[in-house]
């Protein structure tokens, strides 16, 4: 079936049910960012493969709502699909809801598969539309037309020994239960796969890049029930879980468990990380506590074992990056290299590292104008040849036992323009300002974001994405609750949080620049004014200095850069061959 | 009656009504910051005169909840009152609510005069306590025991000609009505006195410092009703108002007007700026739109007339400040000067200026350790003599026809310590960073706040108050919706907003430093990345440079300071006598 035919089939079902609009979000019942193939509903329906977007279908319009990261890709992929690109102003804001409220009339019905709506989104949708007399209903119009739909993944899960996590499942459950007590909540539904992976010290291979396994959990003071395809676990693993008080049930049984909760019970549900359909299964008499998952906050604060393992992982990743950069600089203009072949080479160097288990996201290997697309992913069609001029951007990361990395470097492959050099210097200036900031306990991500952007603003430049995101421990490369971005997310930076700092400058049609390190929040000084925190830079890899405009950097920023490079050389050189050492020595020399 | 006797009388009434806790907030039915004497309930009950706090009384405890600005003053003033100081962690957060929820039991009752609770506070109180089965009730236990309570003020109000406001009442009403349409609201209750002053181009003298008059307003598409003591307006003024479609009713009639709203009507009420009691008068069938008053946002964005008048006012105020600083520097150590006499002198210089109508708040004239109390107000008892050493801080402002000022300067009266000089330099460094920031359209106050604090954080210093607040136009010196502070208030800086930038460093027992200018948001450059805004500094007065540690300032910061001083001299000198000119020339010389 073509996308147009699918659209027509969906519209037929809508007509039969007297449904005026159908919404297809990018999600699964775990409200995941990376989806199992089974839930790739938007690519199936429209052909669009970006990671963020929503399809909305009426009888006379079909649109993909997505943000500026995907405007070009959307235009391209939607051609001939019957879907029109609708440009969202604000990333992740459901701008199609006011659109629907404007166009539909009292008595109309909007449908969607409510397993794919977060509780929060479902609540907003219902609130905003019910005011206008519009009904919201759950319908799955894709399954009936989806031939040979990929079944749910059945990859084996695996347990990680407590020693490698620094905290036992028992201890983690105790911490979560303490939080539940604070909110006087008897039950706690967890649907988010990274929370489950962390809490049960379990990992899997059910989706790309995120080492998670499909499961739900229902926790009370006496029980910790894990709902998972039992074939994913060996008898021994089930035994180990049981020793920590974790009982294993079938994946689908979560629905019954929720429906059968006692009347008048209280249940803790994170509205952003559970689906609307499951929240509706809970008896109406229940009191629902809607707060961020306790495990999300506990998980973000890495313990000493996790930090120490991550530091070792950074050495391994740094060696791979160093070898890759050396190879690239030495071969550019001599051997044919494309975006895809460069990415493959980087993967090759990472695979040589002990404990490497895969990429933590699709490598962004972007030459010249491709670099201006912050989420560019090279394909066979787009694959550009790297030439000995202008800038090349590579944003990549690895999943290691044990630790997750995410690093961006931009480098000149030959002669560069003045604009490229000034932009490059300002991006680095911003990154250094972020990395070297001292800030009082209680400081939130939006404050770090402003400090990082300030040097770019001073020169009339800016970037459309956040400055940084939380990073998991052998888990999702994007994790909350903290983030560095301009929105007013009131999460304070806590000791042990790992976050990226990655400002950029993008000039469509010309070049894109981004430089990214991961940092850990550490104690700095205590004064009569407050306890101050600072960032420990975890990422270890040279930052190109050849095209820097030194006059744009302050002495304190140059000092930071030189100290960072000294550390990079000290940490990486013991593991390098002599000629690699020489190369790194030169790349990290003081300027 | 002593405070202890009053407390005992309140407790008797509580017992009779079976009320377990009584709350006395610092507010009036307009949710004002500065209260008419009639509503000074906290000073009456406890003796505490600070501008922020809440009394909570149970049978076995009586406490004043207030924030760090008032810890010392609270301890002092509550002695022997029967009230205990309870230190709030977060300014303005009602921390007594969880305290009450913890201590009371299901079936208990909490009472307060609900005319003194904002709709927001009343809603939170009711929500948090009703979960625990605690009832919330409206009771006034003060009137029965308050002998000779000051009646409501009856000062005449006065109208300001449209020409001086740059916008007619008609045009303002049209703008507010447009907002009501957006929210499909038929009615709009306004209780906040500054909103009413702005909307009706009316001013008054009912409270100290804020040139407002006691009134309510109820707006619909057809009517604009002003509820005010009719004796405050002349027949001519009523006629003028009527010509703009404004009908005048008795102040008390607002209660009837609200009770008699048609069933199923829709009404727009700002939950922070209307009282809980009046919101409860509205028929239960009404749909209530809870958003920030449209007039609050419209008022914050000054028009060209207001800006141009404010610029003229700044010249007048700058002349007064210049004369005061010159007088102080020339007389210190020669004539006896105290905090109070210095404040009186400053007032004298301001009174010489055409259009001066009074102070915009109590002058903070604070020597040495007194400067470390950010809200210090000198009294006969505390009045310290100024000596030719250490630092003196003066934070003051004037209400002028037409314009409101607010300025802080800190200066050495003689030899200073290294710590004082470094602190002084860092405060100025922060202020300059704030003032010279270029930022993209859409930037919120919390981002400017972080940029201003960053230079202080770098040296392990910080301040416990916000970086700045909105300032009215011949109106309240504190006005919203914008503010520069670390909380996540998502209000973007708009062109024409006047805001203060006033970082500080406070060392209890030693010294306090604050430097404050008012700035206007103006367009700067437009690039392919965004439209960028900047600040036009409005305040015109020399900033002391003698004790600056130049090595702590960057060249761009020195440049800003020198340019600012050039402007100060250019704008003020034409109005100064020759010897004043000479003095200012020297004070503003480039460094």
Interface residues (C-beta under 8 A of the other chain):
Chain A: X437 X438 X439 X440 X442 X443 X444 X446 X447 X448 X449 X450 X451 X453 X454 X457 X458 X460 X461 X462 X463 X486 X487 X488 X489 X490 X505 X507 X525 X527 X528 X529 X530 X532 X554
Chain B: X437 X438 X439 X440 X442 X443 X444 X446 X447 X448 X449 X450 X451 X453 X454 X457 X458 X460 X461 X462 X463 X486 X487 X488 X489 X490 X505 X507 X525 X527 X528 X529 X530 X532 X554
